Amino acid sequence: MTNTSSTENRRIVVVGGGPAAHRFTDAMAARGLDGFEVTVLTEEPHTPYDRVALSKALITTDVDLTLGDPALWAHEGIELVTGARVVDLDLDSREVIAADGRRFAYDELVLATGSNAATLPIPGNEHTHVYRHLEDVWTINRRIAELTARYGRTVTAVTIGGGLLGLEAAAGVQALGARPVVIDGGPWLMGTQLDEGAGQAMGRLIADRGLEVHSGVFPSKVLTEEVDGEARVTGVEMADGRVIDADLVIVSIGVRPRDELIRQVNGRAREAAAAAAGKPVEELVGTDQEPAEDYRPVFRMGPRGGVVIDETCATDVPHVWAAGEVANFGGFCIGLVAPANTMAEIVADRIHGGEATFAGFDTATKLKLSGVDVASFGDAFAKADGALEVVYADPARGVYQKVVVSDDARTLLGGIFVGDAAPYTSLRPLLGRELPAEPGAYLSAAGGGAAPESELPDDATLCSCNNVTAGSLRDAVGGCGTCEGSEPVRELAGLKSCTKAGTQCGSCVPMLKKLLEQELVKSGIEVSRAMCEHIAFSRAELFEAVRIAGLTSYETVMERFGTGDGCDLCKPAIANILASQHNAYPLDGDLGGLQDTNDRALANMQKDGTYSVVPRIPGGEITPEKLGVIASVAQKYGLYTKLTGGLRIDMFGARLEQLPDIWRELVDAGFESGQAYGKSLRTVKGCVGSSWCRYGVQDSVSLAIELELRYRGLRSPHKLKMGVSGCARECAEARGKDVGVVATSDGWNLYVGGNGGANPAHARLLAQDLDDATLVRYIDRFFMYYIRTADRLQRTAHWMDELDGGIDHVRDVVVNDSLGLGAELEAAMERHVATYEDEWAATLKDPERLRRFRSFVNAPGQVDQSLEYVEERGQKRPAGPVPLGASIPVGSPAGGAR
């Protein structure tokens, strides 16, 4: 059977029914089908579906993964033929031959056959499952249910392969109630996307989530036993002789291009060449990769398979194109959706007479595996000449962030993020461009605050999956002229529908939302300030809603104002709001699981996985007796000690299980937590003032102590720092703090909105010549107004910049009480002062709270013996100095335990 067509239409046949085939068809329809007929042949019984989301179908078998709008396949000029397995190509007659004998004539042929799951050449491989198609995951789902019912126990499911799909499969079987085990031959997980530091962090996080991981050894055999005529899997034998128990084995070690059609055509050509030369086939010199005199392949192929394409996505055969995983460009076939979509768009453009070209593979990856954020993009392994790596690592907690930049530390080359991938969305569009700030400013886990925002240039790619630029998105918001009605886009859903940005992996959606809001604001249109997809309120709105409703737990907040299970955006924000309003112990009830790494340990994590201990020293004043206690504790536990920039003493190197013992000695001596770990008041830095200094005009020491004791423990959107200087010489650097107080002969000048860090800001004068009582009243109002209205992780400087009216508005509210909130804000602060309790003192009183402080949850008596130190200047520090020109660690000490 041959498909028929009117003579004036060009017949386009697509072989394959995956994402590349879908994108090509959609791109053809978007450009117009006048003069074209598109036939898509897929061997599966389904319309093209999202293979990236296969794990959803593993867990919920009736989930709909259909790509795009199903109406595409009802479009006049488009025909989708399911169950049509193509077995041969007749290039002479330009026909595609299906297994049932049907022949489909073409004028242009697009090969989008994708790839097959790679298998293991080991004994017992026939008893394993693969993770590639819907039928594969449905079979795994049924098999786990069958084995669970048969054995009456938890089934052990072993996944061979620690890459993207392997970890997704392991997480999926865990969600189905099986015990997940991962075997990976590489030294660390996700070796293609992650370097060693990131891979080790990933392994720790995966293990913390209940996945057993065996790395560095390859499997050699799948073991089975015969039971009632059935071969049942019992385990996996490793190359080192170990046996890992298993009831089910999934192999996910990568993919191989589905290029059998190409090999078949080349095979016939090779046989014909051999016959013409009178030689056996094996004596021909030419290969499928490189042509020679006696044999020139019809299609060139890559050394590891796939059909070679040029920058137009054309093969060596006229009118035959390739897109997706079967296409080999520059010697590589890449199994990612972004380059497949780009190739498909280029083929559609070329067939329509365009001049689009393929620049190369975008290997950026952003996903969440087992609840762990992972992202990798650009030159992630710093292979470029002179590339520098700026790194932050929390090995014990599994947080790893790396930014790769050029040798002048200006141009972004790539990055890797594990455990906290928040910077990825803002960095990814800046790839290859000059960063607007120091690279370290983008390592959010290092405590440097939010990185500076800059408007993306029009040619910056915001959505890599669909190759959508910032300029295209701005055009859509302004009225792109291509969508029906050409109406300007005002909602995120409309922007996604119009441009296709954010419709596949979804990692660009936060940046998409931000750009939409920026453009709407420029147009004078009010925009939504929803915190995230689970909370429709902004942080300020949620703060007020929780306060008015009198809610005291995360569960009640989500029941009343949220949807779903929450996320990494709203969970810490809600915990912070509840702490700000109620001074609640941060780890009790349902709050513990919401907190960031440092808050969970009530200590500041360091780069070697140990913690720093920072007792509060109000105003920097300390007695010799208390200095002796700190010295004794540091000597007893072998801690490195250093004076901080905030007039405190920081003790580094405490293991998690040591923290309660250390703090018991400190609390007994009258110390309390300095909260160097929290989004709260850190220090009030004060000079010696009129107590001793001949220039001092006010008692800055007494005021600094009073202010620190008043605002200690105050939870806020970001960390807070204060300074008090006893004269205009400003030795306490008060105007570089969130709140700064400078003495005058007539009282105190109050400055607000300053900070140091990667993006320093100078504080601005709010009021002058204040007496003590008025000063405290204004600071009360300022802090509480900031806490109520600022966004999450927003410093006071940035908050004031975003307020309509800036410092003048703040002055009206705080000094002039223009909103009538003065008494209410002061009362809220008084409640904080009255209910304050030191967190470490509260921890030491409660045995249940102390249970959190164990290095190994399953082995309470064990300690981490892997820590190594060297002596330097009479004190210990972590072993392994960083040589000049190598990776630059940006650790917690630079992140604000001051």
PyMOL commands that set and color helices and strands:
alter all, ss='L'
color gray80, all
select helices_A, chain A and resi 19-31+51-59+70-74+125-127+134-151+164-175+196-208+260-277+281-283+337-351+424-430+439-442+444-446+470-478+484-486+492-499+509-522+539-549+554-561+570-582+592-594+597-601+618-620+624-637+656-668+689-691+700-711+734-736+772-789+796-802+806-814+822-835+839-844+847-850+892-895
alter helices_A, ss='H'
color red, helices_A
select strands_A, chain A and resi 10-15+36-41+78-81+86-90+95-98+103-105+108-111+115-117+129-130+156-160+179-184+212-215+219-227+230-238+243-245+248-251+255-257+307-308+320-322+327-328+365-369+372-378+388-394+399-405+412-418+461-463+468-469+604-605+611-613+640-643+649-654+681-686+720-725+739-744+747-752+764-770+869-872+875-878+888-889
alter strands_A, ss='S'
color yellow, strands_A
deselect
rebuild
show_as cartoon
